[in-house]
Amino acid sequence: MEKSARRDFLKLAGAGAAGAAGMLVPATLEGAHGQTAQTISAPAKTFDVTAFGARGDGTTIDTPAINRAIEAAAASGGGMVRFGAGQYLCYSIRLKSNVALHLEQGAVIVAADPLPEGQPGGYDEPEPAQPWEAYQDYGHNHWHNSLIWGDDLHDVAIYGPGRIWGRGLTRSNSPDSHNRANRRTQGVANKSISLKSCRNVVLRDLQILKGGWFGILATGVDNLLIDGLTIDTNRDGMDIDCCRNVRIANCAVNSPWDDAIVPKSSFALGYLRPTENIEITNCYVTGAYEDGTMIDGTWKKFDPSRRVPHTGRIKLGTESNGGFKNISISNCVFDGCQGLALETVDGALLEDVTITNITMRDIVSAPIFMRLGSRLRGPADSTRTGTLQRIIVSNVVCSNSASHLGCIISGVPGFEIRDVKLHHIYIQHRGGGTKEQAAAQPLEDEQKYPEPNMFGDMPSQGFYVRHVKNIEMSNVEIAAMADDARPAFILQDVDGADFFHVKAPASAPVMEIHNASDVNTLWVRGMKDGKQA
């Protein structure tokens, strides 16, 4: 893109953030890794959707008018498309390069209910099926069947403080769904914002309410900034798939039925592409609250008798064909949800990850879960068990965690997780583990879908470490709120483990070691210093 055109877009995007149409706007635009463009002042070209026929009355379908405004902005070389206060009932909104959408306070883009089956119109059709669709879930293979979508674009922005409400979106519409109501693919949409093969994208200060299968699906997007979003949804909050140079900051996501913030690396583009250079910082994730009650401020928790997964976590995977490289997760809060999950099971590498300054409360499964597996959902001629290595987790505090799983770090026979360091970690769990649980021998299940509960109740209350080479734990404490008969640590097929300044409950053995070598301890309460195996 020419320098002048890029400069014009920065001016327009800054104007959108300020919400000032046709004025001289001082603007800065933060880059994907915190860089800030030079402050500028310029007249903004603004295209108000009402000037193109949008009503914003909550009953008129405003999609044609909105798409005309976007096309006019793009044809003029770029501009800001303005949504004033109102409810804009829409089918598929098609983004264009060099265009920013600005949703002012009180502006809501509402996903319309699908038209009756067989009636023409409604949402855009999903793209034609491709040979590689079997390698990832249906939702990852299609982008056009969305409320707002962009394909092969550059310099695009969507700003708040308005809201996107996925009222008429489906949570799943796979043709092989067991639910007949979800088998329909024509005229329905399952994503709030969907982006494919784009670059230079900013999503800032938005609210997404009940966003469908994905609040945001970004696939093959480079230079992506997601900042200040509030997502209160009934499936995934945001999936960042095969993307590069991404910063996710200052976001709050309530996603009790699925994951909150999910870097993935699927085969949806038809070739292997890693997800790399990713920062996730200053975010709050939860699965504790009924969807919609975080945004409206009532913070209503689910009835305890209702079966809810409370997923709401940050997870790398499950789709993991292209790999993960150079990932940083910092200063995040987990509340009433599952814990951190790092998974590579489809043949790719997962390496060079730092996770620091994490607080967790009321975790419903494993606070820390690392899994190198052999599901190998990918092209048979090129898919082999991958690698999971060079991981540092530090400064983690977890309170009132469920006890049946503990933390799990598990490779598979012949393929070890390597070079893991965990330090300054405090995990308080509810306790109550039994001798029968302590005697459990988890199956390998190399090809099984990776989840912390995949092995059943675990025989350790702290960390179960299996098929690992070179692991270090220092300044780690496991605390049980009730007596627990399980050992704090179990090492199975481990080559090289150093434990320094570790504290565990006195009601059970500190450590069990099976088929391990070069295991060393220093200042581990309840154990002698020195080599243990």
N, C-alpha and C positions, 0 to 999 in steps of 0.2 A: 504494500500500500504506500502511495506517495506521502511524503512527510506533511504536506499541506493538508491532505485529506485526513490524516491521522489527527493533526492539530485541530481541525474543525470538529471532529467527533468528540475529542476531549472537552471542547468548549460546550458542545451540545449536551453531553452527558453530565457535565457539571451543572448546567442550567437545569437539567431534570432533577438533580439531587436537591437543588435549592428551591425548586417549585416556582420559579419566577419566569413567566413567559414574556418574551419580547423585551427583556430588560438587559442592562449591562450586569453580568453576573460574575463575581469573583469565584473561581472554581479551582478545586484541586481534585485529582483522581488518583487514589492509591492504587499502585500496581499489585500484581499477584503476590509479591513478596515484600510489600511494605514500602516500595519506592513511591515517591510522590512527584507527580509532574509539576512543572513550573506553574505558579499561580498566574492565571490569565483573566482577562475581561473581554467579553465579546457579546454581540447580540445573538440571542438564541432564535433559531427558526422553529416555531412552534406550530403544531397541527392539532387543533382541538378536535376530538372525535365528534363533538356535537355539531361542528361546522360541516361534517360529512354525513350527518343524518342520525347519529346515535342519540337515543333518548335517555338512557340511564334510568328508566322507570321500573325496572325489574320484571317487566312483562314483554316488552318488545325485544325481538332478537336483534342485537346490535352488531353482530359479527360482520355483515357486509360493510357497514359504515366504518367500523374500526379497521378492517383490512384496506378500505379505500384510503383512509388517513395514513396508514403505514406505507402503502404504495406511493402516495404523493410525497411523503417525507423522503423515501428512498430515491424517487425520481428527481428530486430537487438537489440531490447530493448528500442528503442526511438531515436529520432533524429530530425534534422531540415530539412524541405523540402524547398529548395531555388527556388524562381522564380526571374531570372534576368530580365532586361528590355525587354519588348515585350508584345504582346497581345496574350493571351492564350484563344482561343475559346473553351468553355467547356459546357458539360452537367453536370450531378451530380457528384460532388467531395465528396468522402466518407472519413470523418475524422477517425482517429484511436487514441487510448490512447497513451500517452507519445510522441506525435508528435506535432511539432510546424511548421506552415506554415509561411514563411517569404517572403513577397512581397517587393522586393527592389524598389528603386526609378525608376519609369518608367515601372514597372511591372503592367499589368492590366489583371485580370481574367474577361473574357467577357462571359456573358450568351448567348449561341448560340440560334438562332431561332429554335422553335420546328420543328421537322420533319412533313411532311404532315400526316394528320390524317389517321390512319390505317397502317402506315409504322412502322415496329419495330425499336426500339432504341429510342434515345433521353433521356429525363430526367427519373429518377427513378419514379416508380409508387407510388401514395399515399398508405398509409397503409389501410388494409381492414376496412370497416366501423364498428363502435362499437355502442352498444345500447345507449350510453350517448352523441352521437354527436349532438343531437338536443339542448343541453344545452349551446352551444356556436357556434359562426360563423364557417363556414366550414374551413376556413384557420387555425383555432386553433387546429383542430383535426388531422392534418397530418404534417409530418416533412420531410419525404423522398423525396417528390416532391419539391426539393430545388436545388439551385446551389451548395451550400456547406452544408452538414448535418452531424450530429453526434448523435448517439443514445446509451445511457448507456455507456458513456465513462468517463475516468478520465484523468486529467493532459493534457489538450489540449490548444494550443495557436495559434492565428493568429495575425501576426504583419505586420505593414506597414513599410515604408511609401507608399506602392503601393495602387492600387485601385481595387475595385470590381465593375464592371459595369453590371447591370442587364438588358442589352439591350433586350434580348429575353424572359424575364420573363413576366408573365401576372400579372395584378393588382388584378385579381379575377378569380377563376375558379370553383366556386361553381356549382354543377350540377343543382341547383334550381335557378340559376341566371336568371334574366329577359333578359339579353343580351345573345343571342344564341352563340356568339363567346366566351363567358366565361363559357359555360357549359361543355366543354371538360376537362376531368381530366387525360386522358392517354397521356403520352409523353410530358406533359407541366409542368412547375414549376412556383411557385409564391412567393418564398422567396429567399433572397440572402444567409443568414446564418441561419440555423435552428438547434437547439440543444434541445434534450429531455433527461431527467433523467441523466444528467452529473454532474460532480463535478470537482472543481479546473480548471477553465477555464479563460483564459486571452485573451481579444481582445483589441489591442492597436495600435494607430497611423495609422489607416486605413482610406481610403475614400470609401464610398459606394455611387454610382451614380444610381439613378432610380432603387431602390432595390426591386420592385415588391410589393406584398401585404404587406410584412414585410421586412424591411432591415435586422432586426435581430428578430427572434422569439426564446426566451429561455423559456422552459417549464420544471419545476421540476429541475432546475439547482441550485446547491449549491456551494458557494464560487466562485463567478463570478466577475471579474474585467473588466469593460469597460472604457477605458481611452484614451482620445485624438482622438476620432473618429470624422470625418466630414461626415455627411450623408445628401445628397441632393436628395430627393426622391419624388415619385409620390403617395405614400400611407403612412403607418405608418413608422416611423423611427426605433424604437425598442420597442418590447413588452416583458415585464419581467413578466412571468406568473407562479404562484405557485413556486417561487424561494425563496431561503434563503441565507442571507449573501451576499449581492450584493452591489458593489460600482460603480456608474456611475459618472465619473469626466471628466471635461475639454473637453466636447463634444459640437459640433455645429450641429444642425439639422434644415434643411429647409424642411418642409413637408406641403405645402399649401393645399393638398387634404385630409389630415387626421392628426392623432396625431403624436407628436414628440417622447416623452418619456412616456411610458405607463405601469406602474405596473398593473397587472391584477391577478385574482385568479379564473380561470375557473374550470370546471369539466372535462377538456380534458384528464386528467390522469385516469379518472374513479373513482376517490375518492376525498374527500375534502382535500385540502392542502393549507395552508395560504401562502401568500407572506409576508415575515417578515425580519426584520433587513436589511433595504434598505437605502442607502445613495445616494442622487443625489445632486451633488455640482459642482459649477463653470461651468455651462452649458449655452449655448445660444440656444434658440428655436425661430423659426419664421415660418410664413406662408405667408410672404409678397412677395416672389420672385419666378419667374418662375423656375420650377425645372431644375437644372443643372447650373443655373447662380450664385449660391453661390460658387460652386466648381471652375467654370472657372473665377470667379472674376469680372464678368460684373454686378452682382447684379441688374438684370433687373426686375423691378416690373411689375405686370400684368396690362394690359389695364383696366382702371376702368369700361369699359362697359362689361367686361367678368365676368360671374358668377363663382366665386371661393370661396370656404368656408374659406380659409385662416386659417385652423384649427391650426396646428403647436404648440400645447401646451404640457404641462405636465399634465397628468390626471391619477388619480387612478380609475380604472374601465374601461369599463362598466362591463365586466364579473367579477362577485364578489360572487362566491360560497364559496370559501375557506377562504376569509377574508384577511385583511391587518393589520399588527401589527408592531409597532416600525419603523416608517418611518421618515426620515429626508430629507428635501429639503432646500438647502441653496445656496446663492450667485449665483442666476440664472437670466438671462436676457430674457424677452419676448418681441418680436418685431413684430408688424403687424400680430397678431394671436389672438386666443382665450386666455382666462385667465386660472388660476388654476381651476381644477375641481376635487372634491373628491366625488365619487359616490359609494354607496353600495345599490344595488337594487335586489340582488339575494339571500338574506337570510343571508349574512355573517356580521361579525363585521368589522368595520373600526375604529381603535383606536390607541392612543398614536402616534400622528403625530405632528411634529414641522416643520414650514415653516418660514424661516427668510431670510432677506436681498435679496429681490426680486425687480427688476426694470422692469416696464412694459411701453410700448409705443405703441400707435395706436392699442389698444385692440378692437377687432371687436364684442365682446359679453360681458359677465359678467367677470369682473376682478377676482372675487372670487365666486365660485359656489360650494355649498355643498348640496348633495341630498341623503337623506335616503328614498328609495322607495320600492315598492312592486311588481316589475315585476315578481320576483320569478321564473326565468328560471332555473329549477333544478329538482331533484327527488321530486315528489309530496309528498312522505311520510316523507320527512325530511327537506323541505324548508319552512322556516317561515321568516317574516320580521326581519331584522337584527338590528344592532346597529351602530350608528356613534357617537363617544364620545372621549373626551380628545384630543382636537385639539388646538394648539397654532399657530397663524399667527402673525408675527411681522416684523417691518421694511420693509414695502412695499410702493413703490412709483409708481404711475400709472398716465400717462399723455395722454391727447387726446383720451380718451376712448369713444367708442360709448355710447350713453345715453339711448337707449330704454329699457335696461334690468337692469342696476345697478348691485349690488351684491345680490346674492340669497342664503339664508340658509334655507332649507325647509325639514322638515320631513313629516310624514303623520299622519292622525288622530290616536291617541292611541300609536304612536311610535315617541317619540321626539328625536331630536338630542340633545346631552347632553354635558355640560362642555366644552364650546368653549371660548377661549380668543383671542381677536384681539387688538393689540396695536401698536402704532407708524405707522399709516397707512395714506397715503395721496392719494386721488383719485380725479383726475381732469377729468371731462367728458365734452362733447360738449354742453350739455344742450338742451333747446328747448322743454322739456316735457310739455304737455298740461293738462288742467283741465279734459278733457275727459280721458286721460291716468291715471290721478290720481284717477279717479272713478272706474277703472277696478278692478274686483274681480277675481283673478286667480283661475282656477279650481284646484282641488286636483290632478287628473290624477295619482293616485298611481301606476298604472301598465304601464304607458307610458315610452317609452325609454327616459332615462334622458339626457337632453341637456339644456343649459341655456335658449334657446328660446322656451322650451316646454310650457311655460305659456303665451306666447305672450308678448306684451309690458307690462312692469311692472308699478305698481302705485307709486313706490318710485324711487328716483334718486340715493339714496345711498345704503341702505341695506333693503331688504325685508326679515323679520325673522318670520318664521311660524313653529309651532309645535317644540318648542325648550325649553329646561330646563337648566337654569344656563348658561347665556351668559354674557360676560364682554367685553366692548369696552372702551379703554382708549387712549388718545392722537390720536384721529381719526379726519381727516378733509375731508369733501366732498366739492369740488369746481366745480362750473359750469361755462363754458366759455360763455354761454348765459343764460338768465333767464329761469328758469324751474319751472313750477307750481306744481310739485309733492313734497310731503314731503320728507325730507332726509331719514327718517327711518320709517318703518311701522313694528309694532309688532303685530302678530296675534297668539293667543294661545301660549303665552310665560309665563313660570313660573320661575321667577328670572332673572333679567337683571340689570346690573350696567353700567352706562355710566359716564365716568369721563374725563373732559377736551376734549370736543367734539365741533367741529365747523362745521357749515353747512351754505349754502347760505341763505341770508336774504329774498329772494324773495318768499319763500314758508314756510309753517309750518316745524318746525324741526322734529316733531315726531307725528305719529298717533298710538294710542294704542287700540287694540281690544281684548277683552277676555283675558287679561293678568293680572298677579299678581306679587307683589314684584318687581316693576320696580322703580329703584332709579337713580337719576341724580345728578351730582355735577360738577359745572363749565361747564355746557352745554349752549352755547350761545343761547339766545332766550327762555330759560326755567328757571324756578325757581329751586333752589336746593331742594332736598328732594325726598320723595316718590311720584311717579306719578300714581301708580295703585297698 
